[in-house]
């Protein structure tokens, strides 16, 4: 990765005639053989192409010095929304987008200690973040309602709470790859479940250039020559950008998710001190669909034997899978 070593691969083949071949005279062969003809794809076991791409992305972040985070599918609204400075009357919190749990219906927020009051104050009047807040009466009961997490950023929010500055040195580089759930109408581009790659870097002397640097290194490792960050809006980051990669086949920019710097209203209440947190959330489903040349996202989970056999192994080299 540092460009210090060049690798050259040479292949040597050794051919030997079998006993039957030695007994056969070439003059007896009446057919010509086309050694360049395409042959039937052998039926061999291999990883699902989507899992292979996710595993490759995981390996790249580990190579970059990131630690992997894990978390529960069922989380309190406090982690999924409130800690990320999403107001309790935000449309994303209603039943049109979120699956609320009946059993268990609520979580005990006492494990988060004073941070519950910090989030409450941030929503109501900005607390000590320098923000004006949302200006409403925040409800702890609403924050305790359990949901199926709608994004892996809920895992990042919990990890902010868990970081102990006395025991852990900054910067902390963390990532998570996991399944999320939203109340979506099933069609060729939407499913109620999807996989997201979440990343986070916690430090004190970070800026937007560092964010671009981490994403640049990741996409280069994934085999993409061109990517860009364009201005966008997300409720818990400022500044916010959309991450796009260049699709050579369709000759267009393809959006993969969002990125930005967590707002002080997210960082200070949950982390306990002021810091800069770089964050991103990427969906690799579209990458997998392009690799398999499928147009329906449902095909990612149907395990069609023909698609599994014909999809090439994910080996990014010079921006191409081989």
Residue pairs with C-beta under 8 A, 6 or more apart in sequence:
1 63
1 221
41 309
41 310
43 309
46 52
46 308
46 313
47 55
48 303
48 308
49 288
49 291
49 292
49 308
49 311
49 313
49 314
50 285
50 288
50 292
50 300
52 313
52 314
53 284
53 287
53 288
53 291
53 314
54 177
54 195
54 197
54 284
56 222
56 314
56 316
57 177
57 197
57 218
57 222
57 284
58 68
58 175
58 177
60 218
60 221
60 222
61 68
61 175
61 199
61 218
62 68
63 221
64 173
64 214
64 217
64 218
64 221
65 173
66 173
66 174
66 175
66 199
67 172
67 173
67 174
67 175
68 174
68 175
68 176
68 177
69 155
69 156
69 159
69 174
69 175
69 176
69 198
70 155
70 176
70 178
71 149
71 152
71 154
71 155
71 158
71 176
71 178
72 149
73 148
73 149
73 179
73 181
74 101
74 104
74 146
74 147
74 148
74 149
75 107
75 146
75 147
75 149
75 154
75 158
76 106
76 107
76 109
76 143
76 144
76 145
76 146
76 147
77 93
77 142
77 143
77 144
77 145
77 146
77 147
78 107
78 109
78 112
78 116
78 119
78 143
78 144
79 149
79 154
79 157
79 158
80 98
80 147
80 149
80 150
80 151
80 154
80 157
81 88
81 90
81 92
81 93
81 143
82 88
82 119
82 123
82 138
82 143
83 115
83 119
83 157
83 160
83 161
83 266
83 269
83 270
84 153
84 154
84 157
84 235
84 236
84 266
85 122
85 123
85 235
85 236
85 263
85 265
85 266
86 92
86 93
86 235
86 236
87 123
87 134
87 136
88 123
88 136
88 138
88 139
88 142
88 143
89 136
90 235
91 97
92 98
92 150
95 183
96 183
97 150
97 182
97 183
98 147
98 148
98 150
98 182
98 183
99 147
99 148
99 181
99 182
99 183
99 192
100 145
100 146
100 147
101 145
101 146
101 147
101 148
104 146
105 145
105 146
106 141
106 144
106 145
106 146
107 144
107 146
108 144
109 116
109 140
109 143
109 144
110 116
112 161
115 161
115 269
115 270
115 272
116 140
116 143
118 127
118 268
118 269
118 270
119 138
119 143
119 269
119 270
120 138
120 140
121 127
121 128
121 133
121 269
122 129
122 131
122 133
122 265
122 268
122 269
123 133
123 134
123 136
123 138
124 133
124 134
124 135
124 136
124 137
124 138
125 132
125 133
125 135
126 132
126 133
126 265
127 133
127 268
127 269
128 268
129 264
129 265
129 268
129 269
130 264
131 263
131 264
131 265
133 265
148 180
148 181
149 155
149 180
149 181
150 180
150 181
150 182
151 180
151 196
151 198
151 281
152 176
152 177
152 178
152 180
152 196
152 197
152 198
152 281
153 198
153 236
153 279
153 281
155 176
155 178
155 198
156 174
156 176
156 198
156 200
156 279
157 266
157 270
159 174
159 200
160 200
160 202
160 266
160 267
160 270
160 271
160 277
161 270
161 271
163 172
163 202
163 271
165 272
165 273
170 202
170 203
170 204
170 275
171 201
171 202
171 203
171 204
171 206
172 200
172 201
172 202
172 203
173 200
173 201
174 199
174 200
174 201
174 202
175 197
175 198
175 199
175 200
176 197
176 198
176 199
177 195
177 196
177 197
177 198
178 195
178 196
178 198
179 193
179 194
179 195
180 193
180 194
180 195
180 196
181 192
181 193
182 192
182 194
183 192
184 190
184 191
184 192
186 192
186 298
188 295
188 296
188 297
188 298
189 297
190 297
191 297
191 298
191 301
194 283
194 285
195 283
195 284
195 285
196 257
196 281
196 282
196 283
197 257
197 281
197 282
197 283
197 284
198 279
198 280
198 281
198 282
199 214
199 278
199 279
199 280
199 281
199 282
200 277
200 278
200 279
200 280
201 210
201 211
201 214
201 277
201 278
201 279
202 271
202 275
202 276
202 277
203 210
203 275
203 276
203 277
203 278
204 275
204 276
205 276
206 261
206 276
206 277
206 278
207 261
207 276
208 239
208 261
210 278
211 259
211 260
211 261
211 278
211 280
212 229
214 278
215 227
215 229
215 243
215 259
215 280
216 227
219 227
219 245
221 316
222 287
222 316
223 316
223 317
223 318
223 319
223 320
223 321
224 245
224 246
224 316
224 319
225 246
225 318
225 319
226 245
226 246
227 243
227 244
227 245
227 246
228 244
228 246
228 253
229 241
229 242
229 243
229 244
229 259
230 241
230 242
230 244
231 239
231 240
231 241
231 242
232 240
232 241
232 242
232 258
233 240
234 240
234 258
234 260
236 262
236 263
236 265
236 266
237 258
237 259
237 260
237 261
237 262
237 263
237 279
238 260
238 261
238 263
239 260
239 261
240 258
240 259
240 260
241 258
241 259
241 260
242 255
242 257
242 258
242 259
243 255
243 256
243 257
243 258
243 259
243 280
243 282
244 253
244 254
244 255
244 256
245 253
245 254
245 256
246 252
246 253
246 254
247 253
247 254
247 290
248 319
249 290
254 286
254 290
256 282
256 283
256 284
256 286
256 287
257 280
257 281
257 282
257 283
258 280
258 281
259 278
259 279
259 280
259 281
260 278
260 279
260 280
261 276
261 277
261 278
261 279
262 277
262 278
262 279
264 274
266 277
267 274
267 275
267 276
267 277
268 274
271 277
285 297
285 300
288 300
289 295
289 297
289 299
289 300
291 311
291 312
291 314
291 321
292 299
292 300
292 307
292 311
293 311
294 300
294 307
299 307
312 321
312 322
313 321
313 322
314 321
315 321
315 322
